[in-house]
Amino acid sequence: MKQHQLSIEAQFRPEILERILRVIRHRGFRVCTMNVVARAADNEQVSIDLTVASQRPIDLLSVQLTKLMDVTRVQVQ
């Protein structure tokens, strides 16, 4: 399996992590590591760094993540 690193910026909502993890699972990727940090002083922004693994192309995942409500940026590193 090939590993990929992603950085995601999003508006913080209680359900945002669940949505992101569901898309990762549905697209056939496995989460290897995940780090979540609140960015703004009022905790309205969240930064999520992920390492995911799959045989599938990372574009299949990154395009779907950008379509999620409250996600403002997805960067493949």
C-alpha positions in Angstrom: 0.0 0.0 0.0 1.2 3.5 -0.8 1.0 6.2 1.9 0.0 9.8 1.3 0.0 12.9 3.5 -2.9 15.3 3.5 -3.4 18.7 5.2 -7.0 19.8 5.6 -8.3 23.1 6.8 -11.9 23.3 7.9 -14.5 25.3 9.8 -14.9 23.5 13.2 -18.2 21.7 13.5 -18.8 18.8 15.9 -19.4 16.5 13.0 -16.5 17.5 10.7 -14.2 14.7 11.8 -16.9 12.1 11.3 -17.6 13.4 7.8 -13.9 13.3 6.8 -13.3 9.9 8.2 -16.4 8.5 6.4 -15.2 9.8 3.1 -11.8 8.3 3.7 -13.3 4.9 4.4 -15.8 5.0 1.6 -13.0 5.8 -0.9 -11.0 2.8 0.1 -8.3 4.5 2.2 -7.0 3.6 5.7 -6.0 6.2 8.2 -2.4 5.6 9.5 -1.9 8.8 11.5 -4.1 11.8 12.3 -3.3 15.1 14.1 -6.1 17.6 14.8 -5.3 21.2 16.0 -7.7 24.1 16.6 -6.2 27.1 14.7 -8.1 30.2 15.7 -8.3 31.7 19.2 -12.1 31.2 19.2 -11.7 27.5 17.9 -13.6 28.2 14.7 -10.9 26.7 12.4 -9.4 23.3 12.6 -6.2 21.9 10.9 -6.1 18.2 10.3 -2.9 16.4 9.2 -3.4 12.9 7.9 -1.4 10.0 6.6 -3.6 7.6 4.6 -2.8 4.3 2.8 -4.3 2.7 -0.2 -3.5 1.2 -3.6 -5.9 3.7 -5.1 -4.9 7.2 -6.5 -4.9 9.9 -3.9 -6.9 12.2 -6.3 -10.0 10.0 -5.7 -9.9 11.0 -2.1 -8.7 14.6 -2.3 -11.4 15.7 -4.8 -14.2 14.2 -2.6 -12.8 15.9 0.6 -12.9 19.3 -1.1 -16.6 18.8 -1.8 -17.4 18.5 2.0 -19.3 21.3 3.6 -17.0 23.3 6.0 -13.8 22.1 4.3 -11.8 25.1 3.1 -8.6 23.6 1.8 -7.2 20.1 1.0 -3.5 19.9 0.2 -1.7 16.7 -0.8 1.9 16.8 0.3 
